[in-house]
C-alpha cells in the first residue's frame, strides 16, 4: 500500500511511519512544512518520499492524495505554549488543512484517518471519557480552549464529508510520549525528564493536583496501524480513544521522574498565569475509556508509566553524553 502521512516528520508521525515500513510491501509519502516536525526524525528511512510543503496548499494536497491508497492526517500545530503564541496560524493549519485533506480524499475515494485529541473533552462530563459523551469546553475567546475547539471542528468537518461519501475514522489521542519527543512546545514528561537528568529544577504548574495519563508512542502506533491496515473495515466511520488508563497527578509525576532518574532536582511549583497568562484555564482531570478500542480493534496499552519514564530518562542521559 501507498500511505500519505501529513505531519509525518513529527513525533507521532515519524513513529507510525516506522511501524508502517515494517511491512516491506508499504511505501510512504510525507507531507510536512517542518515548522515543528524535524527532518532528523526521518533519517535513514527507506521507501519514504518527502514532499516539503503545507496542508494549506490545496493543489499540492490533491496531487499527493491522488497518489496514495490511505491518508493519515496528523499535521497540526500542537503544544499549549506554541498554539497560544500562534493562534491564527493554528486555526489556519488545523482547519484549512483539514478541509483540504478531507475534500481531496472524498473526491478521489481515498480513506483517511484523522488524529484528534483528548482536548475535545474540555472540562469533561464524566471520567474516564467515553467517545459518545457530550463535549464541554469553556469560552472560545479564551485561548486555553482554542486547540480543543479546532480539533472538535475537524471532527465535525470529517463527519460532514463522511455524509457525502468519505471513508474516515477519528482517533482521540491522550498525551502520547516517548524517547524522541522534544520538550520545545511544553510537553510535560520530556520537559521534566530533561530537567531531572540535568539535576535542574523540575517545574510543576499550579498546585500539581491536575491529573493526566501518559501512553507510550509504541502503543499508540500499534493502535493506529490496526485502524489503517488490520482492522480497517471495522474502524471506518468510528471515533476511538487511544491512551493510557493509568492516571497520575502532575506533582506525583514529578516525584516519580525525579526518583527514577536518580536526580537531586528541586521540585518547584509556579503559577499557571506566570507561564500562560492570567486568563488560562487548566483542565483538572483527563483519562480515557479505552473500552471501544479494546472491543473493536483488540487494542489496549501495554507499557506502564514507570517503564515509559525509565525509557525517556535513559534516552536523555545518553543524549547528554554525546
N, C-alpha and C positions, 0 to 999 in steps of 0.2 A: 504494500500500500504506500501511497504518497501522502504524507501528512504536511499540513501547513500549520506552524505554531507561531502565532503573533506574540510578541514579547518573549521570544524563545531564548534571548540572551540573559534573561532574568534568573533569579534563584530557582523558582519552581519550574520555569520553562526549560532551563538547561537540564534539570534533573529528569523531567518527563521525556525529554529528547533522548537522554541516555537509556532510559527504560525502553523506549520505542525501538532504539537501534540494537537492542539485544536480539531482536528478531531480524535476521540477516536479509529478509525479504523487504524490509521497510526502508523508505527514504524520507528525508525531512527537509523542508524549506523553512527558514527562519525569517520572519519579518520583524525588524527591530530598529528603532532610531537611536538606540544606545544612550538615551537620556539618563536612564537608571540601570539598564542592562549593561553587561560587561562582555567584551569580546573574549576575554580570557576564560569565561565560563564555557565557551565552545571550542577551546583549543584542543587540538588532537582528535576531534571527532571526524569520522569519515561518513560518507553518504549524507552529508549536510551541505545545503546551499544557503548562503546568507544573502538576503535581499535587504540592504540598508535603506530604510525608509519608514514612513509613518502610516499608521492605520487611518489617519485622516485624509490620506491620499487615495481618493476613490478609484481612479483608473488603475493604480498600482494594485490595490486590494483585489479588484475584479480580475486582473490578469493572474495573480497568484492563486486565488481561489479556483479559477478555471483549471489550473494545473494540478490541483490536489484532489485526493479522494476523501479526505476528512480534515476538518479545520478545528484546531484548538485555539480559542480566543482568550489569551491570557494578558494581552497588552493592556496596561492601565498605569496611571500614576498612583503610587501606593506610599504608605508611611504617613502617620499622622502629621508629623512636622513638615514633611515635604508637600503634602496636599494643602495644609493650611497656608503655606507660603506661596503656593502656585494654584490658587483656586480656579481661575478662569481656564488655565491650561489643563487642569484636571478635568473640568467639565467638558472641554473640547475633546480630550483624549478618551475619556470614559464614556461619553455619549455619542459624539460624531463617529468615533471609531467603531462602536457597537453597531450603529446604523449601517455603516459601510460594509462591515463583515457580514451581518445578518442579511442585508439586502442582496449581496452578491451570492451568498450561499443559497438563499431561496430561489433566485433567478437561475442559478446553474445546477440546482438539485444536489447540493453538497451538504452532508450532515455537519453540525457544529456543536462543540462543547463550549459553554460559557462559564468561566470561573467567576463566581460572585463571592460574597464574603459574609462572615458572621455578623458584620456591622449592620446588615439589613434588619437584624432583630432589634436593634436600638436598645431602648430601656428593657424591653422584653416583657411579655405577659406571664411567662412561666419558665421554669428551669428544671431540667435541661430543655433547650429549644428544639421544637419539632417543626418540620418543613411546612405544614399546612396551617400553622397558627397565624393569627393576625400580627402585623408588624406595627411597632410603636416607637416612633422617633420624636425628637424634640423640634424646636423651631428651625425651619430650613434656613433662616437668615444667620443662624449660629453655625460657624464653620466646623464645630465639633461633629456635626451630623452630615456634613457635605458628602463624604465618601460613601456613607451608607445610603443616602438618597440617590446618589449617582448609580450605585450598583443595583439598587432596587428598581430604578428606572430602566436599567439594562435588562433586568429580568422581565419587566413589563413589555419592553420592546421585543425581546425574543419570543415571548408568549404571543404577541400580536402577529409576528411574522409566522409563527407556527400555525396560526389560524389560516394563513394564506399558503400553507403547504410546506413550510420549512421543517426539516427534521432537526430538532435541537434538544439539548439537555443542559440543565443548570446545576452547578456544584457550588455549594456554600462552604468555603474553607475557613477553618478555625485555627489561627496562629500556627502556621507551618514554620518549622525551624530545622536547622541542620548545619553541617560543618562549613559550608561555603557561603553562608548568609552573612552579608555585611551589616554593620550597625549604623550606617550613614543616615538612614531615614527614620530613626527612632525605634528600631526593632529591639524589644526589651531583653530577650535572652542573650543574643550576641553582644549587646552593649554591656550587660552585667558580666558576661564571661570574659570579655576583653579587660574590663577593669580588674576582675579578680586575679587573673594571671599576671597582671602588672602590679598587683598589690596597691591599686589606686582605689579611691572611694567608690563603692557600689551605690549608685543613686536610685532611690525609690521615690516616685512621685506621689504626693499626698501622704495619707497615713498607711498606705500599703495593704489595706484591707480588701481592696478590689481583687476579684478572683478571675483567673483565666485557665485555659487548658492548652497545652503545647504538644503538637503532633509532629513526629519525625517526617521530614520530607520523603524519606524512603517509603513510609506507609502511605503517604498521600499519593505518590506517583503510582503505586500499585493500584489504588482505587481509581485513579484517572485512567490507567491503562485498561482496567476491567471495563470501564464505561465505553471507551472508544474502540475496543477490539473484542474481548472475550464475551462481554455481556451487552453488546451494543443494542441488540434488538429489545432487550428488557429495559434498557435505560432511556431510550428515546421518549421525549415528551415529559420526562420526570425532573424533579428537583431533589438533590441529595445533600445532606450534611456530610462532611468528611472532617473529622477532628478527633482529638483525644477526649476520653471521658474521665481523665484524671485531673481533678480540679485542685488548684493551688492558689493561695493568696500571693500577691506580689512581694510582700515582706517575707513570707516563708520561702518564696523562690530565691530571694536574695541570700538568705541564710544557707539554703541548700547549695547554691552556686559557690558561695564562699567556702563551705565545708568540703565539697567535692574537689575544689581547686586547690585545697590546702593553702588558702590565702590568708594574709594578715590584713586584708582590706577593711576599712571602716564602712559600715552600712549607714548611709546618710539620707535622710528624708528632706525633700524640698517641695514647696507648694506647687500644685499644678499651674497656677496662674503665673508663676515665675518662668515657666517654660513655654506655656501655650497661650497666655493672656488671661485676663480677668474673667472672661465670659465662657471659658472652656468648661464643658460638662463631661464628666467621666462616667462610663458605664461600669456599674459596680459588680456585675456578675455576667459571665458568658461561658456556657458549656453546651456541647451538642448532644442531642439524642441521635445516636447512630443506628437506631433500630431499622430504619428503612434501607440503609446501605447494607446492613448485615443480611436482611431478608432478600433483597433484590439482587445485590451484587456479590453476596458472600464475602463482604469486606468488614474488617474491624482492625483497629490499630494493634500493633504487636509490641512496639517499643515503649517502655515505661519512662517516666520523666528522668529518673536518676541516670539511666543509660544514655539518654539524649544529652543530658548535661555533661556527662563524662566524655562523650564523643566530641562535643563542641569545645570543651576545655582542653582536651588533648590536642585538638587541631590548632587552637590558638597558641598553645605552648610551642608546638612545632614551628609555627609561623614566626614566633619571636626569635627562634634560634637562627633563622635564615638571614 
